Amino acid sequence: MAILMILLGLVLLLPGLCAGAFVVAFGLTEPKSLVDPELVLLWAVSIAIAAGGIFLIRGGRRRMRDRAGARDAAPDRGADRHPGDTPP
């Protein structure tokens, strides 16, 4: 599930990266377009979607880290030992 969250987060980052590139491109070539309300709204929505992608990536990484920590901290119950084995 964590891998799926990270992959979906990466896909959601793309609109924000694209919006950021267009903001820079339009700002350099046509500064008047930076005050167009429709474009500003579109860029804001795209950046909000990218922020959701960042939160998904962070959540997926946290889930993977917590799962790995729980696996490492689990006590060894001797599942691979047999009666009569000498302790390590």
PDB file with SEQRES, HELIX, SHEET and CRYST1 records, atoms N, CA, C and O in Angstrom:
SEQRES   1 A   88  MET ALA ILE LEU MET ILE LEU LEU GLY LEU VAL LEU LEU          
SEQRES   2 A   88  LEU PRO GLY LEU CYS ALA GLY ALA PHE VAL VAL ALA PHE          
SEQRES   3 A   88  GLY LEU THR GLU PRO LYS SER LEU VAL ASP PRO GLU LEU          
SEQRES   4 A   88  VAL LEU LEU TRP ALA VAL SER ILE ALA ILE ALA ALA GLY          
SEQRES   5 A   88  GLY ILE PHE LEU ILE ARG GLY GLY ARG ARG ARG MET ARG          
SEQRES   6 A   88  ASP ARG ALA GLY ALA ARG ASP ALA ALA PRO ASP ARG GLY          
SEQRES   7 A   88  ALA ASP ARG HIS PRO GLY ASP THR PRO PRO                      
HELIX    1 AA1 ALA A    2  THR A   29  1                                  28    
HELIX    2 AA2 PRO A   31  VAL A   35  5                                   5    
HELIX    3 AA3 PRO A   37  ALA A   73  1                                  37    
CRYST1    1.000    1.000    1.000  90.00  90.00  90.00 P 1           1          
ATOM      1  N   MET A   1       0.815  -1.189   0.000  1.00  0.00           N  
ATOM      2  CA  MET A   1       0.000   0.000   0.000  1.00  0.00           C  
ATOM      3  C   MET A   1       0.868   1.267   0.000  1.00  0.00           C  
ATOM      4  O   MET A   1       0.526   2.269  -0.627  1.00  0.00           O  
ATOM      5  N   ALA A   2       1.996   1.198   0.715  1.00  0.00           N  
ATOM      6  CA  ALA A   2       2.870   2.362   0.782  1.00  0.00           C  
ATOM      7  C   ALA A   2       3.471   2.670  -0.584  1.00  0.00           C  
ATOM      8  O   ALA A   2       3.607   3.836  -0.954  1.00  0.00           O  
ATOM      9  N   ILE A   3       3.827   1.644  -1.325  1.00  0.00           N  
ATOM     10  CA  ILE A   3       4.387   1.859  -2.668  1.00  0.00           C  
ATOM     11  C   ILE A   3       3.344   2.516  -3.567  1.00  0.00           C  
ATOM     12  O   ILE A   3       3.665   3.416  -4.343  1.00  0.00           O  
ATOM     13  N   LEU A   4       2.106   2.069  -3.462  1.00  0.00           N  
ATOM     14  CA  LEU A   4       1.033   2.656  -4.264  1.00  0.00           C  
ATOM     15  C   LEU A   4       0.829   4.130  -3.900  1.00  0.00           C  
ATOM     16  O   LEU A   4       0.600   4.964  -4.777  1.00  0.00           O  
ATOM     17  N   MET A   5       0.911   4.446  -2.610  1.00  0.00           N  
ATOM     18  CA  MET A   5       0.772   5.834  -2.178  1.00  0.00           C  
ATOM     19  C   MET A   5       1.889   6.700  -2.772  1.00  0.00           C  
ATOM     20  O   MET A   5       1.639   7.817  -3.225  1.00  0.00           O  
ATOM     21  N   ILE A   6       3.102   6.187  -2.767  1.00  0.00           N  
ATOM     22  CA  ILE A   6       4.232   6.943  -3.295  1.00  0.00           C  
ATOM     23  C   ILE A   6       4.087   7.135  -4.808  1.00  0.00           C  
ATOM     24  O   ILE A   6       4.329   8.228  -5.320  1.00  0.00           O  
ATOM     25  N   LEU A   7       3.699   6.091  -5.513  1.00  0.00           N  
ATOM     26  CA  LEU A   7       3.522   6.212  -6.970  1.00  0.00           C  
ATOM     27  C   LEU A   7       2.411   7.197  -7.321  1.00  0.00           C  
ATOM     28  O   LEU A   7       2.560   8.007  -8.236  1.00  0.00           O  
ATOM     29  N   LEU A   8       1.300   7.125  -6.594  1.00  0.00           N  
ATOM     30  CA  LEU A   8       0.207   8.062  -6.844  1.00  0.00           C  
ATOM     31  C   LEU A   8       0.638   9.486  -6.505  1.00  0.00           C  
ATOM     32  O   LEU A   8       0.261  10.429  -7.199  1.00  0.00           O  
ATOM     33  N   GLY A   9       1.419   9.645  -5.452  1.00  0.00           N  
ATOM     34  CA  GLY A   9       1.938  10.968  -5.101  1.00  0.00           C  
ATOM     35  C   GLY A   9       2.836  11.532  -6.178  1.00  0.00           C  
ATOM     36  O   GLY A   9       2.787  12.727  -6.468  1.00  0.00           O  
ATOM     37  N   LEU A  10       3.660  10.682  -6.777  1.00  0.00           N  
ATOM     38  CA  LEU A  10       4.525  11.146  -7.863  1.00  0.00           C  
ATOM     39  C   LEU A  10       3.704  11.595  -9.071  1.00  0.00           C  
ATOM     40  O   LEU A  10       4.040  12.582  -9.724  1.00  0.00           O  
ATOM     41  N   VAL A  11       2.636  10.871  -9.361  1.00  0.00           N  
ATOM     42  CA  VAL A  11       1.776  11.270 -10.480  1.00  0.00           C  
ATOM     43  C   VAL A  11       1.100  12.605 -10.170  1.00  0.00           C  
ATOM     44  O   VAL A  11       0.943  13.446 -11.056  1.00  0.00           O  
ATOM     45  N   LEU A  12       0.699  12.798  -8.907  1.00  0.00           N  
ATOM     46  CA  LEU A  12       0.036  14.048  -8.543  1.00  0.00           C  
ATOM     47  C   LEU A  12       0.996  15.235  -8.504  1.00  0.00           C  
ATOM     48  O   LEU A  12       0.556  16.384  -8.523  1.00  0.00           O  
ATOM     49  N   LEU A  13       2.282  14.975  -8.451  1.00  0.00           N  
ATOM     50  CA  LEU A  13       3.254  16.070  -8.492  1.00  0.00           C  
ATOM     51  C   LEU A  13       3.347  16.710  -9.871  1.00  0.00           C  
ATOM     52  O   LEU A  13       3.686  17.888  -9.988  1.00  0.00           O  
ATOM     53  N   LEU A  14       3.052  15.949 -10.903  1.00  0.00           N  
ATOM     54  CA  LEU A  14       3.242  16.434 -12.273  1.00  0.00           C  
ATOM     55  C   LEU A  14       2.457  17.707 -12.606  1.00  0.00           C  
ATOM     56  O   LEU A  14       3.030  18.608 -13.218  1.00  0.00           O  
ATOM     57  N   PRO A  15       1.166  17.831 -12.234  1.00  0.00           N  
ATOM     58  CA  PRO A  15       0.469  19.086 -12.554  1.00  0.00           C  
ATOM     59  C   PRO A  15       1.104  20.306 -11.885  1.00  0.00           C  
ATOM     60  O   PRO A  15       1.150  21.387 -12.473  1.00  0.00           O  
ATOM     61  N   GLY A  16       1.589  20.133 -10.665  1.00  0.00           N  
ATOM     62  CA  GLY A  16       2.225  21.251  -9.984  1.00  0.00           C  
ATOM     63  C   GLY A  16       3.536  21.654 -10.633  1.00  0.00           C  
ATOM     64  O   GLY A  16       3.840  22.841 -10.748  1.00  0.00           O  
ATOM     65  N   LEU A  17       4.313  20.663 -11.057  1.00  0.00           N  
ATOM     66  CA  LEU A  17       5.564  20.976 -11.748  1.00  0.00           C  
ATOM     67  C   LEU A  17       5.296  21.675 -13.077  1.00  0.00           C  
ATOM     68  O   LEU A  17       5.995  22.615 -13.454  1.00  0.00           O  
ATOM     69  N   CYS A  18       4.281  21.201 -13.771  1.00  0.00           N  
ATOM     70  CA  CYS A  18       3.916  21.817 -15.043  1.00  0.00           C  
ATOM     71  C   CYS A  18       3.419  23.248 -14.815  1.00  0.00           C  
ATOM     72  O   CYS A  18       3.783  24.156 -15.563  1.00  0.00           O  
ATOM     73  N   ALA A  19       2.595  23.450 -13.790  1.00  0.00           N  
ATOM     74  CA  ALA A  19       2.086  24.793 -13.495  1.00  0.00           C  
ATOM     75  C   ALA A  19       3.238  25.724 -13.122  1.00  0.00           C  
ATOM     76  O   ALA A  19       3.266  26.879 -13.548  1.00  0.00           O  
ATOM     77  N   GLY A  20       4.175  25.232 -12.339  1.00  0.00           N  
ATOM     78  CA  GLY A  20       5.324  26.053 -11.971  1.00  0.00           C  
ATOM     79  C   GLY A  20       6.144  26.457 -13.180  1.00  0.00           C  
ATOM     80  O   GLY A  20       6.597  27.598 -13.275  1.00  0.00           O  
ATOM     81  N   ALA A  21       6.338  25.526 -14.107  1.00  0.00           N  
ATOM     82  CA  ALA A  21       7.087  25.839 -15.324  1.00  0.00           C  
ATOM     83  C   ALA A  21       6.355  26.881 -16.161  1.00  0.00           C  
ATOM     84  O   ALA A  21       6.983  27.780 -16.720  1.00  0.00           O  
ATOM     85  N   PHE A  22       5.028  26.767 -16.249  1.00  0.00           N  
ATOM     86  CA  PHE A  22       4.274  27.740 -17.028  1.00  0.00           C  
ATOM     87  C   PHE A  22       4.246  29.112 -16.360  1.00  0.00           C  
ATOM     88  O   PHE A  22       4.257  30.134 -17.045  1.00  0.00           O  
ATOM     89  N   VAL A  23       4.210  29.140 -15.022  1.00  0.00           N  
ATOM     90  CA  VAL A  23       4.260  30.431 -14.327  1.00  0.00           C  
ATOM     91  C   VAL A  23       5.567  31.146 -14.668  1.00  0.00           C  
ATOM     92  O   VAL A  23       5.571  32.341 -14.963  1.00  0.00           O  
ATOM     93  N   VAL A  24       6.663  30.411 -14.624  1.00  0.00           N  
ATOM     94  CA  VAL A  24       7.956  31.011 -14.936  1.00  0.00           C  
ATOM     95  C   VAL A  24       7.996  31.438 -16.407  1.00  0.00           C  
ATOM     96  O   VAL A  24       8.444  32.540 -16.725  1.00  0.00           O  
ATOM     97  N   ALA A  25       7.529  30.564 -17.297  1.00  0.00           N  
ATOM     98  CA  ALA A  25       7.572  30.881 -18.723  1.00  0.00           C  
ATOM     99  C   ALA A  25       6.694  32.089 -19.058  1.00  0.00           C  
ATOM    100  O   ALA A  25       7.117  32.982 -19.792  1.00  0.00           O  
ATOM    101  N   PHE A  26       5.471  32.114 -18.519  1.00  0.00           N  
ATOM    102  CA  PHE A  26       4.592  33.248 -18.789  1.00  0.00           C  
ATOM    103  C   PHE A  26       5.103  34.515 -18.113  1.00  0.00           C  
ATOM    104  O   PHE A  26       4.946  35.613 -18.647  1.00  0.00           O  
ATOM    105  N   GLY A  27       5.703  34.368 -16.960  1.00  0.00           N  
ATOM    106  CA  GLY A  27       6.241  35.542 -16.273  1.00  0.00           C  
ATOM    107  C   GLY A  27       7.379  36.179 -17.040  1.00  0.00           C  
ATOM    108  O   GLY A  27       7.540  37.399 -17.012  1.00  0.00           O  
ATOM    109  N   LEU A  28       8.161  35.379 -17.716  1.00  0.00           N  
ATOM    110  CA  LEU A  28       9.285  35.915 -18.487  1.00  0.00           C  
ATOM    111  C   LEU A  28       8.854  36.480 -19.833  1.00  0.00           C  
ATOM    112  O   LEU A  28       9.408  37.476 -20.299  1.00  0.00           O  
ATOM    113  N   THR A  29       7.854  35.840 -20.463  1.00  0.00           N  
ATOM    114  CA  THR A  29       7.468  36.272 -21.807  1.00  0.00           C  
ATOM    115  C   THR A  29       6.292  37.242 -21.810  1.00  0.00           C  
ATOM    116  O   THR A  29       6.307  38.225 -22.551  1.00  0.00           O  
ATOM    117  N   GLU A  30       5.280  36.980 -20.997  1.00  0.00           N  
ATOM    118  CA  GLU A  30       4.076  37.818 -20.960  1.00  0.00           C  
ATOM    119  C   GLU A  30       3.702  38.116 -19.507  1.00  0.00           C  
ATOM    120  O   GLU A  30       2.850  37.429 -18.943  1.00  0.00           O  
ATOM    121  N   PRO A  31       4.310  39.105 -18.907  1.00  0.00           N  
ATOM    122  CA  PRO A  31       4.010  39.411 -17.497  1.00  0.00           C  
ATOM    123  C   PRO A  31       2.548  39.779 -17.243  1.00  0.00           C  
ATOM    124  O   PRO A  31       2.059  39.625 -16.123  1.00  0.00           O  
ATOM    125  N   LYS A  32       1.846  40.262 -18.270  1.00  0.00           N  
ATOM    126  CA  LYS A  32       0.428  40.612 -18.098  1.00  0.00           C  
ATOM    127  C   LYS A  32      -0.422  39.379 -17.781  1.00  0.00           C  
ATOM    128  O   LYS A  32      -1.450  39.492 -17.114  1.00  0.00           O  
ATOM    129  N   SER A  33      -0.004  38.219 -18.249  1.00  0.00           N  
ATOM    130  CA  SER A  33      -0.807  37.014 -18.040  1.00  0.00           C  
ATOM    131  C   SER A  33      -0.775  36.538 -16.591  1.00  0.00           C  
ATOM    132  O   SER A  33      -1.582  35.694 -16.202  1.00  0.00           O  
ATOM    133  N   LEU A  34       0.141  37.066 -15.791  1.00  0.00           N  
ATOM    134  CA  LEU A  34       0.215  36.646 -14.390  1.00  0.00           C  
ATOM    135  C   LEU A  34      -0.936  37.187 -13.555  1.00  0.00           C  
ATOM    136  O   LEU A  34      -1.132  36.746 -12.423  1.00  0.00           O  
ATOM    137  N   VAL A  35      -1.698  38.130 -14.088  1.00  0.00           N  
ATOM    138  CA  VAL A  35      -2.839  38.676 -13.358  1.00  0.00           C  
ATOM    139  C   VAL A  35      -4.172  38.196 -13.929  1.00  0.00           C  
ATOM    140  O   VAL A  35      -5.227  38.644 -13.480  1.00  0.00           O  
ATOM    141  N   ASP A  36      -4.145  37.300 -14.902  1.00  0.00           N  
ATOM    142  CA  ASP A  36      -5.365  36.739 -15.471  1.00  0.00           C  
ATOM    143  C   ASP A  36      -5.996  35.804 -14.441  1.00  0.00           C  
ATOM    144  O   ASP A  36      -5.366  34.825 -14.042  1.00  0.00           O  
ATOM    145  N   PRO A  37      -7.230  36.084 -13.999  1.00  0.00           N  
ATOM    146  CA  PRO A  37      -7.825  35.294 -12.910  1.00  0.00           C  
ATOM    147  C   PRO A  37      -8.002  33.811 -13.240  1.00  0.00           C  
ATOM    148  O   PRO A  37      -7.828  32.959 -12.369  1.00  0.00           O  
ATOM    149  N   GLU A  38      -8.347  33.500 -14.485  1.00  0.00           N  
ATOM    150  CA  GLU A  38      -8.539  32.087 -14.833  1.00  0.00           C  
ATOM    151  C   GLU A  38      -7.221  31.314 -14.762  1.00  0.00           C  
ATOM    152  O   GLU A  38      -7.174  30.193 -14.257  1.00  0.00           O  
ATOM    153  N   LEU A  39      -6.159  31.924 -15.270  1.00  0.00           N  
ATOM    154  CA  LEU A  39      -4.856  31.261 -15.221  1.00  0.00           C  
ATOM    155  C   LEU A  39      -4.353  31.110 -13.789  1.00  0.00           C  
ATOM    156  O   LEU A  39      -3.796  30.075 -13.424  1.00  0.00           O  
ATOM    157  N   VAL A  40      -4.553  32.148 -12.984  1.00  0.00           N  
ATOM    158  CA  VAL A  40      -4.116  32.076 -11.587  1.00  0.00           C  
ATOM    159  C   VAL A  40      -4.880  30.980 -10.858  1.00  0.00           C  
ATOM    160  O   VAL A  40      -4.292  30.236 -10.073  1.00  0.00           O  
ATOM    161  N   LEU A  41      -6.175  30.871 -11.105  1.00  0.00           N  
ATOM    162  CA  LEU A  41      -6.976  29.811 -10.480  1.00  0.00           C  
ATOM    163  C   LEU A  41      -6.512  28.429 -10.941  1.00  0.00           C  
ATOM    164  O   LEU A  41      -6.407  27.509 -10.131  1.00  0.00           O  
ATOM    165  N   LEU A  42      -6.240  28.284 -12.216  1.00  0.00           N  
ATOM    166  CA  LEU A  42      -5.750  27.008 -12.738  1.00  0.00           C  
ATOM    167  C   LEU A  42      -4.413  26.639 -12.111  1.00  0.00           C  
ATOM    168  O   LEU A  42      -4.198  25.485 -11.738  1.00  0.00           O  
ATOM    169  N   TRP A  43      -3.517  27.607 -11.993  1.00  0.00           N  
ATOM    170  CA  TRP A  43      -2.220  27.335 -11.381  1.00  0.00           C  
ATOM    171  C   TRP A  43      -2.373  26.996  -9.902  1.00  0.00           C  
ATOM    172  O   TRP A  43      -1.687  26.110  -9.391  1.00  0.00           O  
ATOM    173  N   ALA A  44      -3.268  27.695  -9.217  1.00  0.00           N  
ATOM    174  CA  ALA A  44      -3.473  27.426  -7.793  1.00  0.00           C  
ATOM    175  C   ALA A  44      -4.020  26.019  -7.573  1.00  0.00           C  
ATOM    176  O   ALA A  44      -3.589  25.321  -6.656  1.00  0.00           O  
ATOM    177  N   VAL A  45      -4.964  25.604  -8.409  1.00  0.00           N  
ATOM    178  CA  VAL A  45      -5.518  24.258  -8.297  1.00  0.00           C  
ATOM    179  C   VAL A  45      -4.437  23.219  -8.592  1.00  0.00           C  
ATOM    180  O   VAL A  45      -4.340  22.209  -7.895  1.00  0.00           O  
ATOM    181  N   SER A  46      -3.638  23.461  -9.606  1.00  0.00           N  
ATOM    182  CA  SER A  46      -2.565  22.522  -9.954  1.00  0.00           C  
ATOM    183  C   SER A  46      -1.544  22.412  -8.832  1.00  0.00           C  
ATOM    184  O   SER A  46      -1.066  21.317  -8.537  1.00  0.00           O  
ATOM    185  N   ILE A  47      -1.209  23.516  -8.215  1.00  0.00           N  
ATOM    186  CA  ILE A  47      -0.248  23.483  -7.112  1.00  0.00           C  
ATOM    187  C   ILE A  47      -0.866  22.804  -5.890  1.00  0.00           C  
ATOM    188  O   ILE A  47      -0.162  22.121  -5.146  1.00  0.00           O  
ATOM    189  N   ALA A  48      -2.166  22.981  -5.676  1.00  0.00           N  
ATOM    190  CA  ALA A  48      -2.835  22.286  -4.570  1.00  0.00           C  
ATOM    191  C   ALA A  48      -2.834  20.767  -4.797  1.00  0.00           C  
ATOM    192  O   ALA A  48      -2.659  19.995  -3.854  1.00  0.00           O  
ATOM    193  N   ILE A  49      -3.026  20.352  -6.034  1.00  0.00           N  
ATOM    194  CA  ILE A  49      -2.966  18.917  -6.348  1.00  0.00           C  
ATOM    195  C   ILE A  49      -1.565  18.388  -6.089  1.00  0.00           C  
ATOM    196  O   ILE A  49      -1.404  17.290  -5.558  1.00  0.00           O  
ATOM    197  N   ALA A  50      -0.558  19.156  -6.456  1.00  0.00           N  
ATOM    198  CA  ALA A  50       0.822  18.755  -6.203  1.00  0.00           C  
ATOM    199  C   ALA A  50       1.103  18.673  -4.705  1.00  0.00           C  
ATOM    200  O   ALA A  50       1.846  17.796  -4.263  1.00  0.00           O  
ATOM    201  N   ALA A  51       0.517  19.577  -3.919  1.00  0.00           N  
ATOM    202  CA  ALA A  51       0.683  19.511  -2.464  1.00  0.00           C  
ATOM    203  C   ALA A  51       0.074  18.220  -1.921  1.00  0.00           C  
ATOM    204  O   ALA A  51       0.632  17.602  -1.015  1.00  0.00           O  
ATOM    205  N   GLY A  52      -1.066  17.814  -2.473  1.00  0.00           N  
ATOM    206  CA  GLY A  52      -1.645  16.528  -2.089  1.00  0.00           C  
ATOM    207  C   GLY A  52      -0.713  15.381  -2.432  1.00  0.00           C  
ATOM    208  O   GLY A  52      -0.619  14.414  -1.676  1.00  0.00           O  
ATOM    209  N   GLY A  53      -0.026  15.473  -3.553  1.00  0.00           N  
ATOM    210  CA  GLY A  53       0.958  14.458  -3.930  1.00  0.00           C  
ATOM    211  C   GLY A  53       2.112  14.404  -2.944  1.00  0.00           C  
ATOM    212  O   GLY A  53       2.601  13.324  -2.614  1.00  0.00           O  
ATOM    213  N   ILE A  54       2.550  15.566  -2.470  1.00  0.00           N  
ATOM    214  CA  ILE A  54       3.634  15.599  -1.482  1.00  0.00           C  
ATOM    215  C   ILE A  54       3.181  14.922  -0.197  1.00  0.00           C  
ATOM    216  O   ILE A  54       3.938  14.158   0.402  1.00  0.00           O  
ATOM    217  N   PHE A  55       1.948  15.196   0.233  1.00  0.00           N  
ATOM    218  CA  PHE A  55       1.441  14.554   1.447  1.00  0.00           C  
ATOM    219  C   PHE A  55       1.310  13.045   1.279  1.00  0.00           C  
ATOM    220  O   PHE A  55       1.573  12.293   2.217  1.00  0.00           O  
ATOM    221  N   LEU A  56       0.907  12.596   0.092  1.00  0.00           N  
ATOM    222  CA  LEU A  56       0.831  11.153  -0.158  1.00  0.00           C  
ATOM    223  C   LEU A  56       2.212  10.506  -0.114  1.00  0.00           C  
ATOM    224  O   LEU A  56       2.373   9.428   0.458  1.00  0.00           O  
ATOM    225  N   ILE A  57       3.192  11.146  -0.703  1.00  0.00           N  
ATOM    226  CA  ILE A  57       4.554  10.607  -0.686  1.00  0.00           C  
ATOM    227  C   ILE A  57       5.061  10.543   0.751  1.00  0.00           C  
ATOM    228  O   ILE A  57       5.634   9.536   1.166  1.00  0.00           O  
ATOM    229  N   ARG A  58       4.851  11.608   1.503  1.00  0.00           N  
ATOM    230  CA  ARG A  58       5.302  11.608   2.900  1.00  0.00           C  
ATOM    231  C   ARG A  58       4.593  10.520   3.701  1.00  0.00           C  
ATOM    232  O   ARG A  58       5.221   9.838   4.511  1.00  0.00           O  
ATOM    233  N   GLY A  59       3.293  10.354   3.481  1.00  0.00           N  
ATOM    234  CA  GLY A  59       2.552   9.312   4.187  1.00  0.00           C  
ATOM    235  C   GLY A  59       3.026   7.919   3.817  1.00  0.00           C  
ATOM    236  O   GLY A  59       3.131   7.047   4.680  1.00  0.00           O  
ATOM    237  N   GLY A  60       3.309   7.705   2.553  1.00  0.00           N  
ATOM    238  CA  GLY A  60       3.811   6.401   2.113  1.00  0.00           C  
ATOM    239  C   GLY A  60       5.179   6.095   2.686  1.00  0.00           C  
ATOM    240  O   GLY A  60       5.446   4.970   3.108  1.00  0.00           O  
ATOM    241  N   ARG A  61       6.047   7.095   2.700  1.00  0.00           N  
ATOM    242  CA  ARG A  61       7.389   6.887   3.282  1.00  0.00           C  
ATOM    243  C   ARG A  61       7.295   6.635   4.783  1.00  0.00           C  
ATOM    244  O   ARG A  61       8.015   5.791   5.317  1.00  0.00           O  
ATOM    245  N   ARG A  62       6.420   7.357   5.459  1.00  0.00           N  
ATOM    246  CA  ARG A  62       6.241   7.149   6.898  1.00  0.00           C  
ATOM    247  C   ARG A  62       5.706   5.747   7.174  1.00  0.00           C  
ATOM    248  O   ARG A  62       6.131   5.083   8.119  1.00  0.00           O  
ATOM    249  N   ARG A  63       4.763   5.307   6.333  1.00  0.00           N  
ATOM    250  CA  ARG A  63       4.198   3.965   6.509  1.00  0.00           C  
ATOM    251  C   ARG A  63       5.269   2.895   6.293  1.00  0.00           C  
ATOM    252  O   ARG A  63       5.322   1.908   7.027  1.00  0.00           O  
ATOM    253  N   MET A  64       6.123   3.095   5.280  1.00  0.00           N  
ATOM    254  CA  MET A  64       7.195   2.127   5.043  1.00  0.00           C  
ATOM    255  C   MET A  64       8.194   2.121   6.201  1.00  0.00           C  
ATOM    256  O   MET A  64       8.655   1.062   6.626  1.00  0.00           O  
ATOM    257  N   ARG A  65       8.522   3.311   6.705  1.00  0.00           N  
ATOM    258  CA  ARG A  65       9.476   3.412   7.808  1.00  0.00           C  
ATOM    259  C   ARG A  65       8.907   2.787   9.077  1.00  0.00           C  
ATOM    260  O   ARG A  65       9.622   2.085   9.792  1.00  0.00           O  
ATOM    261  N   ASP A  66       7.627   3.032   9.365  1.00  0.00           N  
ATOM    262  CA  ASP A  66       7.007   2.448  10.557  1.00  0.00           C  
ATOM    263  C   ASP A  66       6.934   0.931  10.461  1.00  0.00           C  
ATOM    264  O   ASP A  66       7.165   0.223  11.442  1.00  0.00           O  
ATOM    265  N   ARG A  67       6.614   0.446   9.277  1.00  0.00           N  
ATOM    266  CA  ARG A  67       6.531  -1.002   9.103  1.00  0.00           C  
ATOM    267  C   ARG A  67       7.903  -1.647   9.248  1.00  0.00           C  
ATOM    268  O   ARG A  67       8.025  -2.717   9.845  1.00  0.00           O  
ATOM    269  N   ALA A  68       8.934  -1.006   8.707  1.00  0.00           N  
ATOM    270  CA  ALA A  68      10.293  -1.545   8.832  1.00  0.00           C  
ATOM    271  C   ALA A  68      10.755  -1.483  10.275  1.00  0.00           C  
ATOM    272  O   ALA A  68      11.426  -2.401  10.747  1.00  0.00           O  
ATOM    273  N   GLY A  69      10.407  -0.411  10.988  1.00  0.00           N  
ATOM    274  CA  GLY A  69      10.784  -0.293  12.389  1.00  0.00           C  
ATOM    275  C   GLY A  69      10.085  -1.326  13.248  1.00  0.00           C  
ATOM    276  O   GLY A  69      10.690  -1.874  14.170  1.00  0.00           O  
ATOM    277  N   ALA A  70       8.825  -1.601  12.962  1.00  0.00           N  
ATOM    278  CA  ALA A  70       8.086  -2.607  13.726  1.00  0.00           C  
ATOM    279  C   ALA A  70       8.652  -4.001  13.455  1.00  0.00           C  
ATOM    280  O   ALA A  70       8.693  -4.843  14.352  1.00  0.00           O  
ATOM    281  N   ARG A  71       9.081  -4.239  12.237  1.00  0.00           N  
ATOM    282  CA  ARG A  71       9.639  -5.546  11.897  1.00  0.00           C  
ATOM    283  C   ARG A  71      10.989  -5.734  12.586  1.00  0.00           C  
ATOM    284  O   ARG A  71      11.299  -6.827  13.062  1.00  0.00           O  
ATOM    285  N   ASP A  72      11.793  -4.669  12.640  1.00  0.00           N  
ATOM    286  CA  ASP A  72      13.103  -4.771  13.281  1.00  0.00           C  
ATOM    287  C   ASP A  72      12.982  -4.861  14.792  1.00  0.00           C  
ATOM    288  O   ASP A  72      13.807  -5.505  15.440  1.00  0.00           O  
ATOM    289  N   ALA A  73      11.963  -4.225  15.364  1.00  0.00           N  
ATOM    290  CA  ALA A  73      11.806  -4.206  16.815  1.00  0.00           C  
ATOM    291  C   ALA A  73      11.062  -5.432  17.338  1.00  0.00           C  
ATOM    292  O   ALA A  73      10.990  -5.630  18.551  1.00  0.00           O  
ATOM    293  N   ALA A  74      10.513  -6.252  16.460  1.00  0.00           N  
ATOM    294  CA  ALA A  74       9.769  -7.428  16.904  1.00  0.00           C  
ATOM    295  C   ALA A  74      10.722  -8.397  17.593  1.00  0.00           C  
ATOM    296  O   ALA A  74      11.820  -8.659  17.101  1.00  0.00           O  
ATOM    297  N   PRO A  75      10.295  -8.924  18.731  1.00  0.00           N  
ATOM    298  CA  PRO A  75      11.173  -9.867  19.434  1.00  0.00           C  
ATOM    299  C   PRO A  75      11.336 -11.166  18.658  1.00  0.00           C  
ATOM    300  O   PRO A  75      10.400 -11.644  18.017  1.00  0.00           O  
ATOM    301  N   ASP A  76      12.522 -11.721  18.725  1.00  0.00           N  
ATOM    302  CA  ASP A  76      12.796 -12.988  18.060  1.00  0.00           C  
ATOM    303  C   ASP A  76      12.209 -14.098  18.916  1.00  0.00           C  
ATOM    304  O   ASP A  76      12.688 -14.337  20.025  1.00  0.00           O  
ATOM    305  N   ARG A  77      11.221 -14.755  18.442  1.00  0.00           N  
ATOM    306  CA  ARG A  77      10.530 -15.795  19.211  1.00  0.00           C  
ATOM    307  C   ARG A  77      11.117 -17.178  18.956  1.00  0.00           C  
ATOM    308  O   ARG A  77      10.580 -18.189  19.407  1.00  0.00           O  
ATOM    309  N   GLY A  78      12.216 -17.204  18.234  1.00  0.00           N  
ATOM    310  CA  GLY A  78      12.855 -18.487  17.982  1.00  0.00           C  
ATOM    311  C   GLY A  78      12.097 -19.350  17.000  1.00  0.00           C  
ATOM    312  O   GLY A  78      12.096 -20.575  17.123  1.00  0.00           O  
ATOM    313  N   ALA A  79      11.455 -18.735  16.031  1.00  0.00           N  
ATOM    314  CA  ALA A  79      10.664 -19.484  15.064  1.00  0.00           C  
ATOM    315  C   ALA A  79      11.537 -20.400  14.217  1.00  0.00           C  
ATOM    316  O   ALA A  79      11.071 -21.434  13.739  1.00  0.00           O  
ATOM    317  N   ASP A  80      12.788 -20.032  14.030  1.00  0.00           N  
ATOM    318  CA  ASP A  80      13.654 -20.851  13.198  1.00  0.00           C  
ATOM    319  C   ASP A  80      14.490 -21.832  14.026  1.00  0.00           C  
ATOM    320  O   ASP A  80      15.328 -22.541  13.468  1.00  0.00           O  
ATOM    321  N   ARG A  81      14.279 -21.884  15.339  1.00  0.00           N  
ATOM    322  CA  ARG A  81      15.042 -22.795  16.204  1.00  0.00           C  
ATOM    323  C   ARG A  81      14.224 -24.039  16.467  1.00  0.00           C  
ATOM    324  O   ARG A  81      12.993 -24.023  16.449  1.00  0.00           O  
ATOM    325  N   HIS A  82      14.939 -25.107  16.709  1.00  0.00           N  
ATOM    326  CA  HIS A  82      14.310 -26.386  17.007  1.00  0.00           C  
ATOM    327  C   HIS A  82      14.704 -26.808  18.415  1.00  0.00           C  
ATOM    328  O   HIS A  82      15.753 -26.401  18.915  1.00  0.00           O  
ATOM    329  N   PRO A  83      13.866 -27.627  19.062  1.00  0.00           N  
ATOM    330  CA  PRO A  83      14.238 -28.101  20.399  1.00  0.00           C  
ATOM    331  C   PRO A  83      15.576 -28.825  20.335  1.00  0.00           C  
ATOM    332  O   PRO A  83      15.815 -29.627  19.432  1.00  0.00           O  
ATOM    333  N   GLY A  84      16.435 -28.540  21.288  1.00  0.00           N  
ATOM    334  CA  GLY A  84      17.729 -29.170  21.331  1.00  0.00           C  
ATOM    335  C   GLY A  84      18.835 -28.360  20.692  1.00  0.00           C  
ATOM    336  O   GLY A  84      20.008 -28.693  20.856  1.00  0.00           O  
ATOM    337  N   ASP A  85      18.491 -27.291  19.958  1.00  0.00           N  
ATOM    338  CA  ASP A  85      19.509 -26.435  19.378  1.00  0.00           C  
ATOM    339  C   ASP A  85      20.226 -25.693  20.482  1.00  0.00           C  
ATOM    340  O   ASP A  85      19.625 -25.356  21.502  1.00  0.00           O  
ATOM    341  N   THR A  86      21.483 -25.441  20.289  1.00  0.00           N  
ATOM    342  CA  THR A  86      22.209 -24.652  21.254  1.00  0.00           C  
ATOM    343  C   THR A  86      21.934 -23.188  20.994  1.00  0.00           C  
ATOM    344  O   THR A  86      21.821 -22.781  19.837  1.00  0.00           O  
ATOM    345  N   PRO A  87      21.823 -22.375  22.049  1.00  0.00           N  
ATOM    346  CA  PRO A  87      21.565 -20.947  21.820  1.00  0.00           C  
ATOM    347  C   PRO A  87      22.736 -20.289  21.127  1.00  0.00           C  
ATOM    348  O   PRO A  87      23.882 -20.698  21.312  1.00  0.00           O  
ATOM    349  N   PRO A  88      22.459 -19.277  20.332  1.00  0.00           N  
ATOM    350  CA  PRO A  88      23.540 -18.606  19.591  1.00  0.00           C  
ATOM    351  C   PRO A  88      24.460 -17.828  20.502  1.00  0.00           C  
ATOM    352  O   PRO A  88      25.416 -17.210  20.032  1.00  0.00           O  
TER     353      PRO A  88                                                      
END                                                                             
